[in-house]
Amino acid sequence: MLIEGYFRAIEQDIISCPLIHSYNLIKDKRSVYIGLIEGIVKFLDNSTLHFMEFVDVGQKIEKYKYSYHYENDSGSLIFRYDIAPHYRNIETFPHHKHVGSNQVVASKETSLKEVLYEIEKLLLK
């Protein structure tokens, strides 16, 4: 896969989510296989997902860095997945999930598609 194909797949995941009001993407191609994609996704309830992935898709999809930061319409954190190298005591280090403003839990590496599905489930409760 080339990075342009990965960027198209990310955009298709966003377009496929029925609860999205609008979105904006920035795509930064670093080579034919490496790139950075950042976005802001607004949902129908005015909650927002800020996300970023720095990936290499040459051999397999390898994320060097990622963050999926989901907040309510007041700007308060609902959850954030990231790979920042802190919380060494978590068994899935460096992968982890922030829940609310003060809880950090173990998390496997996730994808934008999985995060969008998690948000859908929250919004459809």
Phi, psi and chi 1 to 4 in degrees:
 res  aa     phi    psi   chi1   chi2   chi3   chi4
   1 MET       -  143.9  172.8 -171.7  -64.9      -
   2 LEU   -97.7  160.4  -59.7  177.1      -      -
   3 ILE   -61.9  -34.7 -164.7   64.3      -      -
   4 GLU   -60.9  -38.0  -70.2   98.3  -17.9      -
   5 GLY   -65.1  -39.0      -      -      -      -
   6 TYR   -65.0  -44.0 -174.5   78.9      -      -
   7 PHE   -59.1  -41.9  -70.5  163.6      -      -
   8 ARG   -64.0  -39.7  -80.6 -168.0  -58.7  -82.9
   9 ALA   -64.1  -41.0      -      -      -      -
  10 ILE   -60.8  -46.9  -69.2  -72.2      -      -
  11 GLU   -64.0  -36.8 -170.9  160.6   12.1      -
  12 GLN   -65.7  -37.9 -172.8   56.9   50.2      -
  13 ASP   -60.1  -39.5  -71.2  -19.7      -      -
  14 ILE   -68.6  -48.0  -66.0  168.5      -      -
  15 ILE   -60.7  -32.1  -69.1  168.2      -      -
  16 SER   -75.1  -13.2  -62.4      -      -      -
  17 CYS   -83.6  117.9 -177.6      -      -      -
  18 PRO   -74.4  -10.1   27.3  -33.8      -      -
  19 LEU   -99.2   10.7  -59.7  175.1      -      -
  20 ILE   -91.8  131.1  -68.7  175.8      -      -
  21 HIS   -85.4  -46.8  174.1  -91.7      -      -
  22 SER  -160.2  165.7   61.4      -      -      -
  23 TYR  -155.1  158.8   70.0   94.6      -      -
  24 ASN  -139.2  132.1 -175.7   39.0      -      -
  25 LEU  -122.3  145.7  -63.3  177.2      -      -
  26 ILE  -121.3  124.1  -61.5  170.8      -      -
  27 LYS  -116.0  126.3  -56.2  167.7 -168.8  171.9
  28 ASP  -124.0   99.9 -178.0    6.8      -      -
  29 LYS   -79.6  119.4  178.3 -179.6  168.0 -177.2
  30 ARG   -96.1  -30.2  -56.4  -73.8  174.9   94.0
  31 SER  -158.1 -173.5   76.4      -      -      -
  32 VAL   -67.4  -19.8  -66.3      -      -      -
  33 TYR  -116.5  -17.6  -59.9  113.9      -      -
  34 ILE  -114.2  138.3  -61.9  171.4      -      -
  35 GLY  -165.4  167.6      -      -      -      -
  36 LEU  -120.9  130.9  174.0   70.6      -      -
  37 ILE  -127.5  131.2 -174.9  163.8      -      -
  38 GLU  -128.3  148.4  -62.3  178.4   77.2      -
  39 GLY  -157.2  160.3      -      -      -      -
  40 ILE  -125.9  124.6  -61.5  173.4      -      -
  41 VAL  -118.4  124.0  179.0      -      -      -
  42 LYS  -102.7  132.9  -70.9  -80.6 -166.7 -175.4
  43 PHE  -100.5  166.6  -67.2   86.9      -      -
  44 LEU   -61.3  -25.8  -64.8  175.3      -      -
  45 ASP   -89.6    9.5   71.7  -22.6      -      -
  46 ASN    73.6   10.2  -69.9  -41.5      -      -
  47 SER   -75.5  163.5   60.0      -      -      -
  48 THR  -137.2  139.3  -54.8      -      -      -
  49 LEU  -112.9  121.5  173.6   67.0      -      -
  50 HIS  -103.6  128.7  -59.6  -95.9      -      -
  51 PHE  -139.1  159.2   76.5   91.6      -      -
  52 MET  -152.7  137.1  177.0  -83.0  -66.2      -
  53 GLU  -136.9  131.3  -65.8 -176.8    3.9      -
  54 PHE  -113.7  110.0 -177.5   42.9      -      -
  55 VAL  -129.1  157.2  -63.5      -      -      -
  56 ASP  -122.2  119.5 -179.4  -17.9      -      -
  57 VAL  -110.9   18.5  -63.3      -      -      -
  58 GLY   -63.2  -58.2      -      -      -      -
  59 GLN   -96.1  -45.7  -60.0  -67.8  -36.4      -
  60 LYS  -151.2  177.1   58.1  178.3 -179.0  141.7
  61 ILE   -82.6  109.4  -63.7  172.7      -      -
  62 GLU  -116.1  116.9 -177.7  178.5   -1.9      -
  63 LYS   -93.5  114.9  -65.8 -179.6 -172.1  169.3
  64 TYR   -75.0  -31.6  -62.6  133.2      -      -
  65 LYS  -156.3  143.0 -168.5  173.3 -178.4 -177.8
  66 TYR  -155.8  157.0   67.3   82.0      -      -
  67 SER  -156.7  133.4  175.6      -      -      -
  68 TYR  -127.5  102.5  -52.0   99.8      -      -
  69 HIS  -110.4  110.1  178.7  100.0      -      -
  70 TYR  -110.1  127.2 -179.7   55.8      -      -
  71 GLU  -133.2  156.1   57.0 -168.9   39.6      -
  72 ASN   -78.1 -177.5   65.6   20.5      -      -
  73 ASP   -68.0  -13.2   60.1  -14.1      -      -
  74 SER   -93.5   -3.3  -58.3      -      -      -
  75 GLY    88.6    8.6      -      -      -      -
  76 SER   -84.3  137.5  -63.9      -      -      -
  77 LEU   -64.1  129.9  177.3   67.4      -      -
  78 ILE   -95.8  -52.1  -62.4  170.8      -      -
  79 PHE  -159.2  160.0   67.3   75.8      -      -
  80 ARG  -147.1  128.9  179.7  177.5   65.0 -109.6
  81 TYR   -99.4  137.7  -69.5   91.7      -      -
  82 ASP  -158.2  177.0   67.1   63.8      -      -
  83 ILE  -124.4   20.0 -169.4  173.7      -      -
  84 ALA   -59.7  136.9      -      -      -      -
  85 PRO   -80.6   57.7   29.4  -33.6      -      -
  86 HIS  -125.1 -177.1   43.4  -98.8      -      -
  87 TYR    58.4   51.3  -56.1  107.3      -      -
  88 ARG   -61.9  -18.9  -64.8 -176.7 -176.6  -84.3
  89 ASN   -78.6  -10.6   57.8  -35.6      -      -
  90 ILE   -80.9  133.8  -67.4  179.0      -      -
  91 GLU   -64.3  -17.9   63.9  -92.1   12.7      -
  92 THR  -100.0   14.8   55.8      -      -      -
  93 PHE   -45.1  134.3  173.7   82.7      -      -
  94 PRO   -89.0   -2.6   33.5  -35.0      -      -
  95 HIS   -72.7  135.6  -52.1  -78.3      -      -
  96 HIS  -162.6  168.7   58.8  -82.8      -      -
  97 LYS  -131.8  130.2  178.9 -178.4 -179.1 -176.9
  98 HIS   -91.3  130.1  -60.6 -101.2      -      -
  99 VAL  -118.8  118.8 -178.9      -      -      -
 100 GLY    63.7 -159.0      -      -      -      -
 101 SER   -92.4   -6.4   60.2      -      -      -
 102 ASN  -141.3   13.0   58.5    5.4      -      -
 103 GLN  -122.2  135.0 -175.6 -178.4   10.5      -
 104 VAL  -125.4  130.2  178.6      -      -      -
 105 VAL  -129.8  161.9  -63.0      -      -      -
 106 ALA   -64.4  147.7      -      -      -      -
 107 SER  -156.8  139.7  169.7      -      -      -
 108 LYS   -75.7  166.2   66.2  175.5 -178.4   59.7
 109 GLU   -60.2  137.3 -179.6  176.6  -33.8      -
 110 THR  -122.0  176.8 -167.5      -      -      -
 111 SER  -127.1  164.8   67.7      -      -      -
 112 LEU   -60.0  -41.0  178.3   63.4      -      -
 113 LYS   -59.2  -43.1 -171.7  173.7 -163.7  167.1
 114 GLU   -66.2  -39.2  -68.3  169.2  -43.3      -
 115 VAL   -66.0  -42.6  169.4      -      -      -
 116 LEU   -61.4  -38.9  -69.2  171.9      -      -
 117 TYR   -65.2  -41.5 -179.7   69.6      -      -
 118 GLU   -61.1  -42.3 -177.1  175.5  -13.7      -
 119 ILE   -65.1  -43.1  -66.3  168.7      -      -
 120 GLU   -55.3  -45.9  -85.5 -172.7   55.8      -
 121 LYS   -61.5  -40.3  -72.0 -169.3  -39.2 -172.7
 122 LEU   -64.2  -42.9  -71.5  171.7      -      -
 123 LEU   -73.7  -24.9  -65.1  179.2      -      -
 124 LEU   -93.2    5.0  -67.2  174.9      -      -
 125 LYS   -62.9      -  -82.9 -174.0  175.7  178.9
